[in-house]
């Protein structure tokens, strides 16, 4: 779903903040169509997707007092979901290590656990690289990759040219690529660029 098709009014956010479950259901149904594919691209399996979606909405509800002050609800929700993906990978890697030790099957499960840790480390490196971008470049990157906006939509919102947005995104991705390559994450970078590309 395109970012432009997602809209939750300030009144709804204020109602959720007061504990209105009906308003929260509205947010849930408006968010689920684009949030589920975003999470699935990262965690890959349906079971994991359902778990992270559930944890994301629990986190949103627990932090509902923050909603009225949000200028970009979708960006905030995406950040919450990303954090829950990190938590999921960390939990799974830890569980697999514990099970392997208890069952004496470290050699069988080590590769799976290492793969999850590798993905977790890569996502953390990407998040750090994005945080290190200059403010405007970071904003454009987040509007594109996290909010799912197209270049012309970003240009309209920021009152700048389409070519400026496109060039800025290219520069941002180049910096992220260089950061990951410097950390020896060449193959995971390719996976990230494919999985993290929103419509």
Order of alpha helices (4+ residues) and beta strands (2+ residues): alpha-alpha-alpha-alpha-alpha-alpha-alpha-alpha-alpha
